[in-house]
Amino acid sequence: MRGLIEKDLRLTLIRKQTIVIFLVMALAMGVSMNGAFLVAYLTMLAMIIGTGTISYDEYDNGFPFLMTLPFDRKTFVREKYLFSFITAIAAWCFGAAIFGIMDMVRNNGAGLSEIPMMTAIIPSMYIASAVIIPLQLKYGGEKSRIALFIIFGLVAVVAVGAGKVIENPLNPIADVITALQGLPGPVVLLILLTVCAITTTVSYLFSVRIMEKKEF
């Protein structure tokens, strides 16, 4: 497992210019935008980079070579989820640090109390990784992007449709949404963690099944 993490870290560091650009953009956003957006943006980019290592593994027929190394396919899948989580945590910490420094400079630390609740960004964004990883393993880099666009498009359509339905004050769903919005922050975080854990477990089982059926 440690060797796979080191491999993916080295593959990630190959794209130094891209990472530097992201960091510069993060610093610029730290000056001009609110902290929640900055932290969410960095966390999302980090997980995209983390899951993108699957494309590097596929490049130049790399999977057949990887599968000759002393680890099984379940370990390979577990490492992808773990590496994505590590990159998300690292990016979140970096974004939170930028936000904290900027807030100390501009507001004397008045907004630092927001940082604990920003941890909700990690499970929220990690759900995207749980969707991307099995798609990458199943369809490869190019086809998985098309499938991902279709899924997110359908989600957007459903969200817009649901918004129209919720706007109706006589709709009982509107009362449920209002009740959820009134929940305390720790309860919302617990719900997000539960949803993330369930989604990740289901995603992992699908990914393992996909890898076990692959022929190299």
N, C-alpha and C positions, 0 to 999 in steps of 0.2 A: 504493500500500500504506500509506504513512504517513497519508494522508488517511482511509483506512478505519479505521486504528487510532485516530486522533484521534476519529473519529465514535463508535466503540464506547466509547472512554473517556468521552466526554461523555454518552453514553446511560447508562453505568454510574453516573456521578456524579449523574445525576438522582435515583437512589434513595439519597440521602444518609442518610435516616433509617434505612433498612434496613442500610446499611453501618455506621453508628454503633452500632446495636444489636449487630451481629456483633462489632464491635471490643470493646464493653463485655463481651459474653459471653466473648470470648477472654481478656480481662484477668481475669475472674472464674475461668475455667478454669485460667489460668496459676497462680492461687493455690492452687486446690483439687485439680487433677488432674495426671497425669504429662505430661511434655513431648511424648511421641510422639503421644498422643491430641490434644493441643492443636494441634500442627503439622498433623496429618492432617485435623482438623476444619476448620481455616482454609483449607487447600489445597483441600479438597473444596468448601467454600462458594464460594471464589473461582472455581473452574472452572465451577460451576453458574451463577454470575453472568455469567462470560465467555461461555458458550454461550447464555445467556438473551438475549443481544443479537440473536440470530436472530429471536426473537419480536418484538422492537422493530422490526426491519427489515420484518417481515410486517405490522405493525400499520397499519391504515388504508390498505391496498393500497400499501405502501411499496416493494415489490420492483420494480414497473414503473418507478418513478422512479429507483431506484438503478441499474437496468440501462441507463439512458440516460447515466450518467456515464462518464468515460473510463477504464474498467478492464474487463477481461474476467471471465468467470464463474470461471475458474480462480484468478484473483487474489483474487476475493471469498472463495472457499473456503479458499485458503491463509491469508488474513488471519484467518479464524475460528479455525483451528488455532493460528496464531501468537499471537493475542490471548488465547486460552485458556491457552496456555503462559506468556505474560507474567504474567497474573493469578495463575497457580499459583506462579510463582517469587516474585512480590511477597508473596503471602500466606505462603509458606513462610519467607521471610526475616523477615517480621514475627513469625510464630509462634516461630521459632527465637530471635529477639531477646528476646521475652518470656520464653521458657524460660530463656535464658541469664541474664537479669537476676534472675529469681526463684531460679534455682539458686545464683547468687552470693550472694544475700541469705540463703538458707536453708541451703545446704550448702557455702558457700565455693568454689563452682565444681567440686565433686566430680563432677557429672554432665555437665559440658561435653564430655567425650569422646564422649558419645552423639550429639552434633549431626552429625558427618560421616555416620554411618550413617542418620540421619534423612532424608538426601537420597533414600533409596529410596522415600520417600513420594511424591515427585513423579512418577516413572514409574508407580507403582502407581495413583495417582489419575488420572493423565492418560489411562490406558486407558479410564476412564469417559467422558472427553470424546470419545475416538475412537468410542465407541458412541453418545453423545448427538447429536453433530453431524449425522451422516447421517440419524438419525431425525428430528431437527428439520427438516432440509431437505426430507425426503420427506413427512412427515405434518403438519408444523406443530406449534405449541406444545402444544395440548391432546391431539391424537392421539399425539404422540411420548411424552408422559408416560404414557399408558396402555400403549403398547408397551414403554416402559422398565420400568414396574412388572411387566409380564408377564415380560420377560427376566430381571430381577433375582429375581423369584419362582422362575423355572425354575432359575436359578443356585443359589438357596438350597436348593431341593429336591435338586438334584444334589449340592450340598456335604454336606447332611445324609445322603443316601444313601451318598456316598463315605466319610463318616466312619464309618458303620456297617460298611462293608466293610473299612475300614482297621483297625478294632478287632479284627478276626480275626487273631491272631498267625500263623496258617498262610498268610495271604494274601501273595503276593509283593509286592503294592503297598505293604504296610506297610513292607517293607524299603527300598523306594525312597524313601518319605516320610522314614524315619529317616535315610537317607543324605543327603537334601536338607537336613534340619534340621542336620546336622553340617557343612555347607559353611561356609567362611569368609565373613565379611561382604562383602568385595569381590567374591567370586564370585557371591553372591546378587544383589548390585547389578548386576553385568554381565548376569546372566540376566534380571533385570527390565527393564533397558534394551533388551535384544535383543527381548524379548516386546513391549515398548511400541513399539519402532521398527517391528516387523512389523505390529502391530495398527494403528498410526497410518497406515502406508503403504496397507494394504488399505482402511482407513476413508476416507482421502483420495481414493483412486481411485473408491470408491463415491460419495462426495460430489460429486466433479467430474461423474461420469456423471449423477447426479440433477439437478444444476444445469443441465447442458447440455440435458437433456430437458424442463426446465420451460418452460412457456409463460406469458408475462405479458401 
